[in-house]
């Protein structure tokens, strides 16, 4: 009769599973560190890029405001085209205003509002002088006139 023997127990340090698990865990920590550092770099890069774009936009807006008349209340353009028409023909009255809160045209020929490029169709029966009046938020007023001749 054979006597049952105890199976030999292996030491945990001799198990290849232990060492491969440790190596795998080390690799996971390394990969996680790389992903985190790249994410952090990307976030910082995007923040700097956004700040640069914001500064560029501020500069562009500042140039546009200066180009379009700065902070001064003004009628930059008021003209009729053509300046002389025959009865029954039509012309256009165009205007360009800066920093206006309200715009009024006398005699009225249509809706007017603050704009850098607005034109209205006209067809008067006789020579007419059109007066454009603009007012800013503080109540300052500027007026300019133009004449459309009708033959």
Secondary structure, DSSP 8 states (H G I E B T S, - for coil): -----------GGG-HHHHHHHHHHHHHHHHHHHHHHHHHHHHHHHHHHHHHHHHHHHHHHHHHHHHTTTT--EEEEEEEESSEE-TT--EEEEEEEES-SEEEEES--S---S-SSEEEEE--SS-EEEEEEEE-TT--EEEEEEEEEE-
